Amino acid sequence: MAHKAVRRKRRRHPPPRHRALELLASSRDGCTEAVMRAYGFTTRQIVDLVRDGLATAHSQRVVLGRRVIEVARVRITEAGRRVLGDKL
């Protein structure tokens, strides 16, 4: 009796674009560029999301002690949510 080799499906990690959209969708107010970079996304990947209409970015002034700094906040768009819906 011959035994067939059983192939197990490898669990694939979602592509970076999909992971970035999931991160943005999970946050009501979006994420700062710094948070996205901390999760391993490059500035180029963030720019591509915005360029492709899947996210928006705007600058925001934040007061830290006596300092005022500008941060970029990134939010998912409806088009980005549709991309996530197609992948589910």
N, CA, C and O atoms as a Maestro MAE file, in Angstrom:
{
 s_m_m2io_version
 :::
 2.0.0
}

f_m_ct {
 s_m_title
 :::
 protein
 m_atom[352] {
  # First column is atom index #
  i_m_mmod_type
  r_m_x_coord
  r_m_y_coord
  r_m_z_coord
  i_m_residue_number
  s_m_chain_name
  s_m_pdb_residue_name
  s_m_pdb_atom_name
  i_m_atomic_number
  :::
  1 25 0.844 -1.177 0.000 1 A "MET " " N  " 7
  2 3 0.000 0.000 0.000 1 A "MET " " CA " 6
  3 2 0.893 1.245 0.000 1 A "MET " " C  " 6
  4 15 1.678 1.459 0.924 1 A "MET " " O  " 8
  5 25 0.766 2.025 -1.006 2 A "ALA " " N  " 7
  6 3 1.588 3.229 -1.135 2 A "ALA " " CA " 6
  7 2 0.974 4.367 -0.329 2 A "ALA " " C  " 6
  8 15 -0.242 4.556 -0.302 2 A "ALA " " O  " 8
  9 25 1.836 5.101 0.313 3 A "HIS " " N  " 7
  10 3 1.382 6.268 1.077 3 A "HIS " " CA " 6
  11 2 1.589 7.515 0.235 3 A "HIS " " C  " 6
  12 15 2.659 7.720 -0.339 3 A "HIS " " O  " 8
  13 25 0.593 8.318 0.169 4 A "LYS " " N  " 7
  14 3 0.714 9.583 -0.541 4 A "LYS " " CA " 6
  15 2 1.296 10.622 0.407 4 A "LYS " " C  " 6
  16 15 0.952 10.678 1.588 4 A "LYS " " O  " 8
  17 25 2.157 11.414 -0.123 5 A "ALA " " N  " 7
  18 3 2.704 12.508 0.671 5 A "ALA " " CA " 6
  19 2 1.622 13.569 0.821 5 A "ALA " " C  " 6
  20 15 0.996 13.986 -0.153 5 A "ALA " " O  " 8
  21 25 1.424 13.980 2.019 6 A "VAL " " N  " 7
  22 3 0.427 15.001 2.289 6 A "VAL " " CA " 6
  23 2 1.118 16.356 2.308 6 A "VAL " " C  " 6
  24 15 2.034 16.603 3.093 6 A "VAL " " O  " 8
  25 25 0.658 17.210 1.434 7 A "ARG " " N  " 7
  26 3 1.209 18.566 1.414 7 A "ARG " " CA " 6
  27 2 0.363 19.465 2.286 7 A "ARG " " C  " 6
  28 15 -0.857 19.545 2.142 7 A "ARG " " O  " 8
  29 25 1.018 20.115 3.161 8 A "ARG " " N  " 7
  30 3 0.310 21.077 4.002 8 A "ARG " " CA " 6
  31 2 0.443 22.457 3.384 8 A "ARG " " C  " 6
  32 15 1.493 22.849 2.875 8 A "ARG " " O  " 8
  33 25 -0.632 23.150 3.449 9 A "LYS " " N  " 7
  34 3 -0.586 24.516 2.932 9 A "LYS " " CA " 6
  35 2 0.226 25.368 3.889 9 A "LYS " " C  " 6
  36 15 -0.003 25.376 5.099 9 A "LYS " " O  " 8
  37 25 1.155 26.064 3.330 10 A "ARG " " N  " 7
  38 3 1.925 26.995 4.147 10 A "ARG " " CA " 6
  39 2 1.096 28.233 4.384 10 A "ARG " " C  " 6
  40 15 0.445 28.751 3.477 10 A "ARG " " O  " 8
  41 25 1.127 28.686 5.584 11 A "ARG " " N  " 7
  42 3 0.424 29.925 5.885 11 A "ARG " " CA " 6
  43 2 1.280 31.076 5.391 11 A "ARG " " C  " 6
  44 15 2.389 31.300 5.877 11 A "ARG " " O  " 8
  45 25 0.763 31.779 4.446 12 A "ARG " " N  " 7
  46 3 1.519 32.872 3.858 12 A "ARG " " CA " 6
  47 2 1.209 34.163 4.586 12 A "ARG " " C  " 6
  48 15 0.077 34.414 4.999 12 A "ARG " " O  " 8
  49 25 2.221 34.958 4.730 13 A "HIS " " N  " 7
  50 3 2.016 36.274 5.331 13 A "HIS " " CA " 6
  51 2 1.412 37.183 4.275 13 A "HIS " " C  " 6
  52 15 1.791 37.125 3.105 13 A "HIS " " O  " 8
  53 25 0.479 38.016 4.685 14 A "PRO " " N  " 7
  54 3 -0.092 38.941 3.696 14 A "PRO " " CA " 6
  55 2 0.983 39.893 3.178 14 A "PRO " " C  " 6
  56 15 1.936 40.202 3.893 14 A "PRO " " O  " 8
  57 25 0.834 40.351 1.953 15 A "PRO " " N  " 7
  58 3 1.813 41.295 1.414 15 A "PRO " " CA " 6
  59 2 1.837 42.572 2.250 15 A "PRO " " C  " 6
  60 15 0.864 42.898 2.930 15 A "PRO " " O  " 8
  61 25 2.954 43.289 2.193 16 A "PRO " " N  " 7
  62 3 3.090 44.510 3.012 16 A "PRO " " CA " 6
  63 2 1.942 45.498 2.828 16 A "PRO " " C  " 6
  64 15 1.494 46.106 3.800 16 A "PRO " " O  " 8
  65 25 1.462 45.667 1.606 17 A "ARG " " N  " 7
  66 3 0.375 46.624 1.360 17 A "ARG " " CA " 6
  67 2 -0.871 46.230 2.151 17 A "ARG " " C  " 6
  68 15 -1.532 47.080 2.747 17 A "ARG " " O  " 8
  69 25 -1.179 44.957 2.150 18 A "HIS " " N  " 7
  70 3 -2.355 44.460 2.863 18 A "HIS " " CA " 6
  71 2 -2.176 44.626 4.381 18 A "HIS " " C  " 6
  72 15 -3.109 45.014 5.084 18 A "HIS " " O  " 8
  73 25 -0.980 44.332 4.870 19 A "ARG " " N  " 7
  74 3 -0.708 44.499 6.307 19 A "ARG " " CA " 6
  75 2 -0.825 45.969 6.712 19 A "ARG " " C  " 6
  76 15 -1.354 46.286 7.777 19 A "ARG " " O  " 8
  77 25 -0.331 46.855 5.861 20 A "ALA " " N  " 7
  78 3 -0.409 48.294 6.159 20 A "ALA " " CA " 6
  79 2 -1.867 48.740 6.212 20 A "ALA " " C  " 6
  80 15 -2.248 49.499 7.104 20 A "ALA " " O  " 8
  81 25 -2.678 48.285 5.279 21 A "LEU " " N  " 7
  82 3 -4.096 48.649 5.275 21 A "LEU " " CA " 6
  83 2 -4.803 48.089 6.504 21 A "LEU " " C  " 6
  84 15 -5.665 48.755 7.078 21 A "LEU " " O  " 8
  85 25 -4.451 46.879 6.912 22 A "GLU " " N  " 7
  86 3 -5.039 46.302 8.126 22 A "GLU " " CA " 6
  87 2 -4.693 47.145 9.346 22 A "GLU " " C  " 6
  88 15 -5.545 47.388 10.201 22 A "GLU " " O  " 8
  89 25 -3.442 47.589 9.428 23 A "LEU " " N  " 7
  90 3 -3.017 48.433 10.544 23 A "LEU " " CA " 6
  91 2 -3.806 49.738 10.553 23 A "LEU " " C  " 6
  92 15 -4.299 50.159 11.599 23 A "LEU " " O  " 8
  93 25 -3.926 50.370 9.407 24 A "LEU " " N  " 7
  94 3 -4.657 51.634 9.327 24 A "LEU " " CA " 6
  95 2 -6.139 51.439 9.641 24 A "LEU " " C  " 6
  96 15 -6.749 52.282 10.299 24 A "LEU " " O  " 8
  97 25 -6.715 50.345 9.179 25 A "ALA " " N  " 7
  98 3 -8.138 50.081 9.429 25 A "ALA " " CA " 6
  99 2 -8.405 49.812 10.905 25 A "ALA " " C  " 6
  100 15 -9.506 50.066 11.393 25 A "ALA " " O  " 8
  101 25 -7.418 49.305 11.609 26 A "SER " " N  " 7
  102 3 -7.613 48.969 13.026 26 A "SER " " CA " 6
  103 2 -7.536 50.192 13.940 26 A "SER " " C  " 6
  104 15 -7.862 50.105 15.124 26 A "SER " " O  " 8
  105 25 -7.114 51.308 13.404 27 A "SER " " N  " 7
  106 3 -6.964 52.523 14.208 27 A "SER " " CA " 6
  107 2 -7.974 53.575 13.756 27 A "SER " " C  " 6
  108 15 -7.972 53.986 12.595 27 A "SER " " O  " 8
  109 25 -8.820 54.002 14.659 28 A "ARG " " N  " 7
  110 3 -9.876 54.957 14.326 28 A "ARG " " CA " 6
  111 2 -9.334 56.255 13.746 28 A "ARG " " C  " 6
  112 15 -9.906 56.813 12.809 28 A "ARG " " O  " 8
  113 25 -8.221 56.736 14.312 29 A "ASP " " N  " 7
  114 3 -7.643 58.007 13.868 29 A "ASP " " CA " 6
  115 2 -6.462 57.843 12.923 29 A "ASP " " C  " 6
  116 15 -5.754 58.811 12.644 29 A "ASP " " O  " 8
  117 25 -6.245 56.639 12.432 30 A "GLY " " N  " 7
  118 3 -5.094 56.388 11.579 30 A "GLY " " CA " 6
  119 2 -3.833 56.250 12.423 30 A "GLY " " C  " 6
  120 15 -3.903 56.126 13.646 30 A "GLY " " O  " 8
  121 25 -2.702 56.272 11.774 31 A "CYS " " N  " 7
  122 3 -1.410 56.102 12.445 31 A "CYS " " CA " 6
  123 2 -0.459 57.198 11.997 31 A "CYS " " C  " 6
  124 15 -0.591 57.747 10.903 31 A "CYS " " O  " 8
  125 25 0.479 57.501 12.839 32 A "THR " " N  " 7
  126 3 1.519 58.426 12.411 32 A "THR " " CA " 6
  127 2 2.511 57.658 11.540 32 A "THR " " C  " 6
  128 15 2.590 56.430 11.587 32 A "THR " " O  " 8
  129 25 3.251 58.403 10.759 33 A "GLU " " N  " 7
  130 3 4.279 57.769 9.932 33 A "GLU " " CA " 6
  131 2 5.276 57.033 10.820 33 A "GLU " " C  " 6
  132 15 5.757 55.960 10.455 33 A "GLU " " O  " 8
  133 25 5.587 57.600 11.975 34 A "ALA " " N  " 7
  134 3 6.548 56.969 12.883 34 A "ALA " " CA " 6
  135 2 6.054 55.603 13.358 34 A "ALA " " C  " 6
  136 15 6.839 54.659 13.451 34 A "ALA " " O  " 8
  137 25 4.772 55.493 13.654 35 A "VAL " " N  " 7
  138 3 4.216 54.205 14.088 35 A "VAL " " CA " 6
  139 2 4.293 53.197 12.950 35 A "VAL " " C  " 6
  140 15 4.658 52.040 13.157 35 A "VAL " " O  " 8
  141 25 3.949 53.640 11.756 36 A "MET " " N  " 7
  142 3 4.001 52.726 10.612 36 A "MET " " CA " 6
  143 2 5.432 52.263 10.357 36 A "MET " " C  " 6
  144 15 5.662 51.099 10.030 36 A "MET " " O  " 8
  145 25 6.380 53.162 10.504 37 A "ARG " " N  " 7
  146 3 7.787 52.786 10.321 37 A "ARG " " CA " 6
  147 2 8.224 51.827 11.421 37 A "ARG " " C  " 6
  148 15 9.031 50.928 11.181 37 A "ARG " " O  " 8
  149 25 7.692 52.017 12.626 38 A "ALA " " N  " 7
  150 3 8.019 51.097 13.720 38 A "ALA " " CA " 6
  151 2 7.495 49.689 13.432 38 A "ALA " " C  " 6
  152 15 8.073 48.706 13.896 38 A "ALA " " O  " 8
  153 25 6.411 49.587 12.675 39 A "TYR " " N  " 7
  154 3 5.867 48.294 12.274 39 A "TYR " " CA " 6
  155 2 6.595 47.714 11.056 39 A "TYR " " C  " 6
  156 15 6.259 46.628 10.585 39 A "TYR " " O  " 8
  157 25 7.585 48.439 10.556 40 A "GLY " " N  " 7
  158 3 8.418 47.911 9.478 40 A "GLY " " CA " 6
  159 2 8.085 48.398 8.089 40 A "GLY " " C  " 6
  160 15 8.662 47.914 7.116 40 A "GLY " " O  " 8
  161 25 7.164 49.347 7.967 41 A "PHE " " N  " 7
  162 3 6.809 49.865 6.644 41 A "PHE " " CA " 6
  163 2 7.767 50.992 6.271 41 A "PHE " " C  " 6
  164 15 8.155 51.799 7.116 41 A "PHE " " O  " 8
  165 25 8.136 51.034 5.016 42 A "THR " " N  " 7
  166 3 9.048 52.077 4.548 42 A "THR " " CA " 6
  167 2 8.264 53.319 4.141 42 A "THR " " C  " 6
  168 15 7.056 53.266 3.913 42 A "THR " " O  " 8
  169 25 8.968 54.418 4.058 43 A "THR " " N  " 7
  170 3 8.342 55.655 3.603 43 A "THR " " CA " 6
  171 2 7.803 55.462 2.186 43 A "THR " " C  " 6
  172 15 6.735 55.972 1.850 43 A "THR " " O  " 8
  173 25 8.534 54.737 1.371 44 A "ARG " " N  " 7
  174 3 8.096 54.481 -0.013 44 A "ARG " " CA " 6
  175 2 6.768 53.725 -0.042 44 A "ARG " " C  " 6
  176 15 5.901 54.037 -0.858 44 A "ARG " " O  " 8
  177 25 6.599 52.744 0.832 45 A "GLN " " N  " 7
  178 3 5.352 51.980 0.882 45 A "GLN " " CA " 6
  179 2 4.188 52.880 1.301 45 A "GLN " " C  " 6
  180 15 3.085 52.765 0.765 45 A "GLN " " O  " 8
  181 25 4.435 53.764 2.248 46 A "ILE " " N  " 7
  182 3 3.394 54.685 2.701 46 A "ILE " " CA " 6
  183 2 3.015 55.643 1.567 46 A "ILE " " C  " 6
  184 15 1.834 55.885 1.317 46 A "ILE " " O  " 8
  185 25 4.020 56.179 0.892 47 A "VAL " " N  " 7
  186 3 3.778 57.088 -0.233 47 A "VAL " " CA " 6
  187 2 2.978 56.380 -1.324 47 A "VAL " " C  " 6
  188 15 2.075 56.975 -1.911 47 A "VAL " " O  " 8
  189 25 3.297 55.124 -1.598 48 A "ASP " " N  " 7
  190 3 2.570 54.371 -2.622 48 A "ASP " " CA " 6
  191 2 1.098 54.191 -2.249 48 A "ASP " " C  " 6
  192 15 0.229 54.279 -3.116 48 A "ASP " " O  " 8
  193 25 0.811 53.943 -0.976 49 A "LEU " " N  " 7
  194 3 -0.584 53.819 -0.533 49 A "LEU " " CA " 6
  195 2 -1.353 55.109 -0.801 49 A "LEU " " C  " 6
  196 15 -2.485 55.086 -1.283 49 A "LEU " " O  " 8
  197 25 -0.717 56.231 -0.482 50 A "VAL " " N  " 7
  198 3 -1.359 57.538 -0.688 50 A "VAL " " CA " 6
  199 2 -1.510 57.810 -2.182 50 A "VAL " " C  " 6
  200 15 -2.573 58.236 -2.634 50 A "VAL " " O  " 8
  201 25 -0.463 57.568 -2.936 51 A "ARG " " N  " 7
  202 3 -0.500 57.807 -4.389 51 A "ARG " " CA " 6
  203 2 -1.589 56.986 -5.070 51 A "ARG " " C  " 6
  204 15 -2.236 57.457 -6.005 51 A "ARG " " O  " 8
  205 25 -1.790 55.756 -4.599 52 A "ASP " " N  " 7
  206 3 -2.787 54.872 -5.202 52 A "ASP " " CA " 6
  207 2 -4.196 55.094 -4.665 52 A "ASP " " C  " 6
  208 15 -5.126 54.384 -5.049 52 A "ASP " " O  " 8
  209 25 -4.360 56.075 -3.778 53 A "GLY " " N  " 7
  210 3 -5.680 56.422 -3.269 53 A "GLY " " CA " 6
  211 2 -6.208 55.486 -2.183 53 A "GLY " " C  " 6
  212 15 -7.398 55.517 -1.868 53 A "GLY " " O  " 8
  213 25 -5.335 54.655 -1.608 54 A "LEU " " N  " 7
  214 3 -5.765 53.718 -0.575 54 A "LEU " " CA " 6
  215 2 -5.638 54.304 0.824 54 A "LEU " " C  " 6
  216 15 -6.180 53.758 1.784 54 A "LEU " " O  " 8
  217 25 -4.919 55.417 0.935 55 A "ALA " " N  " 7
  218 3 -4.739 56.097 2.214 55 A "ALA " " CA " 6
  219 2 -4.567 57.586 1.947 55 A "ALA " " C  " 6
  220 15 -4.263 58.006 0.831 55 A "ALA " " O  " 8
  221 25 -4.767 58.366 2.991 56 A "THR " " N  " 7
  222 3 -4.495 59.799 2.924 56 A "THR " " CA " 6
  223 2 -3.452 60.125 3.976 56 A "THR " " C  " 6
  224 15 -3.296 59.392 4.952 56 A "THR " " O  " 8
  225 25 -2.748 61.208 3.783 57 A "ALA " " N  " 7
  226 3 -1.755 61.648 4.767 57 A "ALA " " CA " 6
  227 2 -1.867 63.150 4.920 57 A "ALA " " C  " 6
  228 15 -2.049 63.877 3.943 57 A "ALA " " O  " 8
  229 25 -1.759 63.600 6.135 58 A "HIS " " N  " 7
  230 3 -1.723 65.040 6.377 58 A "HIS " " CA " 6
  231 2 -0.808 65.312 7.558 58 A "HIS " " C  " 6
  232 15 -0.589 64.445 8.404 58 A "HIS " " O  " 8
  233 25 -0.284 66.512 7.605 59 A "SER " " N  " 7
  234 3 0.611 66.864 8.708 59 A "SER " " CA " 6
  235 2 -0.215 67.419 9.867 59 A "SER " " C  " 6
  236 15 -1.273 68.020 9.683 59 A "SER " " O  " 8
  237 25 0.309 67.194 11.045 60 A "GLN " " N  " 7
  238 3 -0.381 67.595 12.259 60 A "GLN " " CA " 6
  239 2 0.667 68.125 13.237 60 A "GLN " " C  " 6
  240 15 1.731 67.525 13.393 60 A "GLN " " O  " 8
  241 25 0.376 69.220 13.880 61 A "ARG " " N  " 7
  242 3 1.305 69.761 14.879 61 A "ARG " " CA " 6
  243 2 0.996 69.162 16.235 61 A "ARG " " C  " 6
  244 15 -0.157 69.093 16.660 61 A "ARG " " O  " 8
  245 25 2.052 68.732 16.905 62 A "VAL " " N  " 7
  246 3 1.921 68.117 18.219 62 A "VAL " " CA " 6
  247 2 2.851 68.856 19.170 62 A "VAL " " C  " 6
  248 15 3.997 69.151 18.829 62 A "VAL " " O  " 8
  249 25 2.352 69.151 20.365 63 A "VAL " " N  " 7
  250 3 3.157 69.832 21.368 63 A "VAL " " CA " 6
  251 2 3.742 68.787 22.318 63 A "VAL " " C  " 6
  252 15 3.014 68.017 22.945 63 A "VAL " " O  " 8
  253 25 5.070 68.779 22.408 64 A "LEU " " N  " 7
  254 3 5.777 67.896 23.332 64 A "LEU " " CA " 6
  255 2 6.595 68.777 24.269 64 A "LEU " " C  " 6
  256 15 7.648 69.298 23.901 64 A "LEU " " O  " 8
  257 25 6.086 68.930 25.480 65 A "GLY " " N  " 7
  258 3 6.767 69.846 26.403 65 A "GLY " " CA " 6
  259 2 6.688 71.250 25.850 65 A "GLY " " C  " 6
  260 15 5.601 71.788 25.643 65 A "GLY " " O  " 8
  261 25 7.844 71.840 25.613 66 A "ARG " " N  " 7
  262 3 7.891 73.184 25.039 66 A "ARG " " CA " 6
  263 2 8.062 73.169 23.524 66 A "ARG " " C  " 6
  264 15 8.041 74.215 22.875 66 A "ARG " " O  " 8
  265 25 8.227 72.004 22.986 67 A "ARG " " N  " 7
  266 3 8.489 71.896 21.553 67 A "ARG " " CA " 6
  267 2 7.208 71.591 20.773 67 A "ARG " " C  " 6
  268 15 6.325 70.872 21.241 67 A "ARG " " O  " 8
  269 25 7.141 72.150 19.596 68 A "VAL " " N  " 7
  270 3 6.052 71.843 18.662 68 A "VAL " " CA " 6
  271 2 6.695 71.111 17.486 68 A "VAL " " C  " 6
  272 15 7.615 71.622 16.848 68 A "VAL " " O  " 8
  273 25 6.195 69.911 17.214 69 A "ILE " " N  " 7
  274 3 6.730 69.152 16.090 69 A "ILE " " CA " 6
  275 2 5.593 68.834 15.122 69 A "ILE " " C  " 6
  276 15 4.422 68.827 15.502 69 A "ILE " " O  " 8
  277 25 5.952 68.575 13.884 70 A "GLU " " N  " 7
  278 3 4.957 68.168 12.890 70 A "GLU " " CA " 6
  279 2 5.115 66.686 12.634 70 A "GLU " " C  " 6
  280 15 6.219 66.184 12.425 70 A "GLU " " O  " 8
  281 25 3.996 66.000 12.656 71 A "VAL " " N  " 7
  282 3 3.997 64.575 12.354 71 A "VAL " " CA " 6
  283 2 3.043 64.327 11.193 71 A "VAL " " C  " 6
  284 15 2.092 65.078 10.982 71 A "VAL " " O  " 8
  285 25 3.310 63.273 10.453 72 A "ALA " " N  " 7
  286 3 2.418 62.895 9.357 72 A "ALA " " CA " 6
  287 2 1.465 61.824 9.871 72 A "ALA " " C  " 6
  288 15 1.903 60.805 10.407 72 A "ALA " " O  " 8
  289 25 0.168 62.050 9.710 73 A "ARG " " N  " 7
  290 3 -0.842 61.075 10.113 73 A "ARG " " CA " 6
  291 2 -1.429 60.461 8.844 73 A "ARG " " C  " 6
  292 15 -1.804 61.168 7.909 73 A "ARG " " O  " 8
  293 25 -1.499 59.138 8.834 74 A "VAL " " N  " 7
  294 3 -1.965 58.392 7.668 74 A "VAL " " CA " 6
  295 2 -3.268 57.695 8.034 74 A "VAL " " C  " 6
  296 15 -3.369 57.063 9.086 74 A "VAL " " O  " 8
  297 25 -4.265 57.813 7.159 75 A "ARG " " N  " 7
  298 3 -5.570 57.173 7.383 75 A "ARG " " CA " 6
  299 2 -5.968 56.384 6.148 75 A "ARG " " C  " 6
  300 15 -5.619 56.742 5.023 75 A "ARG " " O  " 8
  301 25 -6.695 55.318 6.373 76 A "ILE " " N  " 7
  302 3 -7.189 54.493 5.275 76 A "ILE " " CA " 6
  303 2 -8.372 55.205 4.609 76 A "ILE " " C  " 6
  304 15 -9.132 55.907 5.275 76 A "ILE " " O  " 8
  305 25 -8.521 55.021 3.304 77 A "THR " " N  " 7
  306 3 -9.658 55.584 2.571 77 A "THR " " CA " 6
  307 2 -10.691 54.482 2.332 77 A "THR " " C  " 6
  308 15 -10.450 53.312 2.630 77 A "THR " " O  " 8
  309 25 -11.834 54.873 1.793 78 A "GLU " " N  " 7
  310 3 -12.856 53.875 1.448 78 A "GLU " " CA " 6
  311 2 -12.318 52.898 0.404 78 A "GLU " " C  " 6
  312 15 -12.635 51.709 0.444 78 A "GLU " " O  " 8
  313 25 -11.513 53.392 -0.521 79 A "ALA " " N  " 7
  314 3 -10.909 52.502 -1.523 79 A "ALA " " CA " 6
  315 2 -10.009 51.474 -0.842 79 A "ALA " " C  " 6
  316 15 -9.983 50.309 -1.240 79 A "ALA " " O  " 8
  317 25 -9.276 51.900 0.174 80 A "GLY " " N  " 7
  318 3 -8.433 50.976 0.930 80 A "GLY " " CA " 6
  319 2 -9.258 49.936 1.663 80 A "GLY " " C  " 6
  320 15 -8.884 48.765 1.725 80 A "GLY " " O  " 8
  321 25 -10.384 50.367 2.218 81 A "ARG " " N  " 7
  322 3 -11.281 49.416 2.903 81 A "ARG " " CA " 6
  323 2 -11.868 48.407 1.915 81 A "ARG " " C  " 6
  324 15 -12.058 47.238 2.250 81 A "ARG " " O  " 8
  325 25 -12.150 48.867 0.704 82 A "ARG " " N  " 7
  326 3 -12.664 47.932 -0.318 82 A "ARG " " CA " 6
  327 2 -11.604 46.888 -0.667 82 A "ARG " " C  " 6
  328 15 -11.926 45.716 -0.858 82 A "ARG " " O  " 8
  329 25 -10.352 47.307 -0.749 83 A "VAL " " N  " 7
  330 3 -9.272 46.351 -1.032 83 A "VAL " " CA " 6
  331 2 -9.223 45.303 0.070 83 A "VAL " " C  " 6
  332 15 -9.070 44.114 -0.213 83 A "VAL " " O  " 8
  333 25 -9.351 45.727 1.316 84 A "LEU " " N  " 7
  334 3 -9.358 44.768 2.429 84 A "LEU " " CA " 6
  335 2 -10.563 43.838 2.327 84 A "LEU " " C  " 6
  336 15 -10.445 42.639 2.580 84 A "LEU " " O  " 8
  337 25 -11.711 44.379 1.961 85 A "GLY " " N  " 7
  338 3 -12.914 43.564 1.836 85 A "GLY " " CA " 6
  339 2 -12.796 42.507 0.755 85 A "GLY " " C  " 6
  340 15 -13.334 41.408 0.893 85 A "GLY " " O  " 8
  341 25 -12.096 42.832 -0.312 86 A "ASP " " N  " 7
  342 3 -11.900 41.885 -1.410 86 A "ASP " " CA " 6
  343 2 -11.003 40.732 -0.997 86 A "ASP " " C  " 6
  344 15 -11.107 39.636 -1.548 86 A "ASP " " O  " 8
  345 25 -10.113 40.969 -0.019 87 A "LYS " " N  " 7
  346 3 -9.143 39.951 0.380 87 A "LYS " " CA " 6
  347 2 -9.684 39.032 1.465 87 A "LYS " " C  " 6
  348 15 -9.083 37.997 1.752 87 A "LYS " " O  " 8
  349 25 -10.801 39.392 2.065 88 A "LEU " " N  " 7
  350 3 -11.330 38.575 3.175 88 A "LEU " " CA " 6
  351 2 -12.077 37.368 2.701 88 A "LEU " " C  " 6
  352 15 -12.575 36.591 3.515 88 A "LEU " " O  " 8
  :::
 }
 m_bond[351] {
  # First column is bond index #
  i_m_from
  i_m_to
  i_m_order
  :::
  1 1 2 1
  2 2 3 1
  3 3 4 2
  4 3 5 1
  5 5 6 1
  6 6 7 1
  7 7 8 2
  8 7 9 1
  9 9 10 1
  10 10 11 1
  11 11 12 2
  12 11 13 1
  13 13 14 1
  14 14 15 1
  15 15 16 2
  16 15 17 1
  17 17 18 1
  18 18 19 1
  19 19 20 2
  20 19 21 1
  21 21 22 1
  22 22 23 1
  23 23 24 2
  24 23 25 1
  25 25 26 1
  26 26 27 1
  27 27 28 2
  28 27 29 1
  29 29 30 1
  30 30 31 1
  31 31 32 2
  32 31 33 1
  33 33 34 1
  34 34 35 1
  35 35 36 2
  36 35 37 1
  37 37 38 1
  38 38 39 1
  39 39 40 2
  40 39 41 1
  41 41 42 1
  42 42 43 1
  43 43 44 2
  44 43 45 1
  45 45 46 1
  46 46 47 1
  47 47 48 2
  48 47 49 1
  49 49 50 1
  50 50 51 1
  51 51 52 2
  52 51 53 1
  53 53 54 1
  54 54 55 1
  55 55 56 2
  56 55 57 1
  57 57 58 1
  58 58 59 1
  59 59 60 2
  60 59 61 1
  61 61 62 1
  62 62 63 1
  63 63 64 2
  64 63 65 1
  65 65 66 1
  66 66 67 1
  67 67 68 2
  68 67 69 1
  69 69 70 1
  70 70 71 1
  71 71 72 2
  72 71 73 1
  73 73 74 1
  74 74 75 1
  75 75 76 2
  76 75 77 1
  77 77 78 1
  78 78 79 1
  79 79 80 2
  80 79 81 1
  81 81 82 1
  82 82 83 1
  83 83 84 2
  84 83 85 1
  85 85 86 1
  86 86 87 1
  87 87 88 2
  88 87 89 1
  89 89 90 1
  90 90 91 1
  91 91 92 2
  92 91 93 1
  93 93 94 1
  94 94 95 1
  95 95 96 2
  96 95 97 1
  97 97 98 1
  98 98 99 1
  99 99 100 2
  100 99 101 1
  101 101 102 1
  102 102 103 1
  103 103 104 2
  104 103 105 1
  105 105 106 1
  106 106 107 1
  107 107 108 2
  108 107 109 1
  109 109 110 1
  110 110 111 1
  111 111 112 2
  112 111 113 1
  113 113 114 1
  114 114 115 1
  115 115 116 2
  116 115 117 1
  117 117 118 1
  118 118 119 1
  119 119 120 2
  120 119 121 1
  121 121 122 1
  122 122 123 1
  123 123 124 2
  124 123 125 1
  125 125 126 1
  126 126 127 1
  127 127 128 2
  128 127 129 1
  129 129 130 1
  130 130 131 1
  131 131 132 2
  132 131 133 1
  133 133 134 1
  134 134 135 1
  135 135 136 2
  136 135 137 1
  137 137 138 1
  138 138 139 1
  139 139 140 2
  140 139 141 1
  141 141 142 1
  142 142 143 1
  143 143 144 2
  144 143 145 1
  145 145 146 1
  146 146 147 1
  147 147 148 2
  148 147 149 1
  149 149 150 1
  150 150 151 1
  151 151 152 2
  152 151 153 1
  153 153 154 1
  154 154 155 1
  155 155 156 2
  156 155 157 1
  157 157 158 1
  158 158 159 1
  159 159 160 2
  160 159 161 1
  161 161 162 1
  162 162 163 1
  163 163 164 2
  164 163 165 1
  165 165 166 1
  166 166 167 1
  167 167 168 2
  168 167 169 1
  169 169 170 1
  170 170 171 1
  171 171 172 2
  172 171 173 1
  173 173 174 1
  174 174 175 1
  175 175 176 2
  176 175 177 1
  177 177 178 1
  178 178 179 1
  179 179 180 2
  180 179 181 1
  181 181 182 1
  182 182 183 1
  183 183 184 2
  184 183 185 1
  185 185 186 1
  186 186 187 1
  187 187 188 2
  188 187 189 1
  189 189 190 1
  190 190 191 1
  191 191 192 2
  192 191 193 1
  193 193 194 1
  194 194 195 1
  195 195 196 2
  196 195 197 1
  197 197 198 1
  198 198 199 1
  199 199 200 2
  200 199 201 1
  201 201 202 1
  202 202 203 1
  203 203 204 2
  204 203 205 1
  205 205 206 1
  206 206 207 1
  207 207 208 2
  208 207 209 1
  209 209 210 1
  210 210 211 1
  211 211 212 2
  212 211 213 1
  213 213 214 1
  214 214 215 1
  215 215 216 2
  216 215 217 1
  217 217 218 1
  218 218 219 1
  219 219 220 2
  220 219 221 1
  221 221 222 1
  222 222 223 1
  223 223 224 2
  224 223 225 1
  225 225 226 1
  226 226 227 1
  227 227 228 2
  228 227 229 1
  229 229 230 1
  230 230 231 1
  231 231 232 2
  232 231 233 1
  233 233 234 1
  234 234 235 1
  235 235 236 2
  236 235 237 1
  237 237 238 1
  238 238 239 1
  239 239 240 2
  240 239 241 1
  241 241 242 1
  242 242 243 1
  243 243 244 2
  244 243 245 1
  245 245 246 1
  246 246 247 1
  247 247 248 2
  248 247 249 1
  249 249 250 1
  250 250 251 1
  251 251 252 2
  252 251 253 1
  253 253 254 1
  254 254 255 1
  255 255 256 2
  256 255 257 1
  257 257 258 1
  258 258 259 1
  259 259 260 2
  260 259 261 1
  261 261 262 1
  262 262 263 1
  263 263 264 2
  264 263 265 1
  265 265 266 1
  266 266 267 1
  267 267 268 2
  268 267 269 1
  269 269 270 1
  270 270 271 1
  271 271 272 2
  272 271 273 1
  273 273 274 1
  274 274 275 1
  275 275 276 2
  276 275 277 1
  277 277 278 1
  278 278 279 1
  279 279 280 2
  280 279 281 1
  281 281 282 1
  282 282 283 1
  283 283 284 2
  284 283 285 1
  285 285 286 1
  286 286 287 1
  287 287 288 2
  288 287 289 1
  289 289 290 1
  290 290 291 1
  291 291 292 2
  292 291 293 1
  293 293 294 1
  294 294 295 1
  295 295 296 2
  296 295 297 1
  297 297 298 1
  298 298 299 1
  299 299 300 2
  300 299 301 1
  301 301 302 1
  302 302 303 1
  303 303 304 2
  304 303 305 1
  305 305 306 1
  306 306 307 1
  307 307 308 2
  308 307 309 1
  309 309 310 1
  310 310 311 1
  311 311 312 2
  312 311 313 1
  313 313 314 1
  314 314 315 1
  315 315 316 2
  316 315 317 1
  317 317 318 1
  318 318 319 1
  319 319 320 2
  320 319 321 1
  321 321 322 1
  322 322 323 1
  323 323 324 2
  324 323 325 1
  325 325 326 1
  326 326 327 1
  327 327 328 2
  328 327 329 1
  329 329 330 1
  330 330 331 1
  331 331 332 2
  332 331 333 1
  333 333 334 1
  334 334 335 1
  335 335 336 2
  336 335 337 1
  337 337 338 1
  338 338 339 1
  339 339 340 2
  340 339 341 1
  341 341 342 1
  342 342 343 1
  343 343 344 2
  344 343 345 1
  345 345 346 1
  346 346 347 1
  347 347 348 2
  348 347 349 1
  349 349 350 1
  350 350 351 1
  351 351 352 2
  :::
 }
}
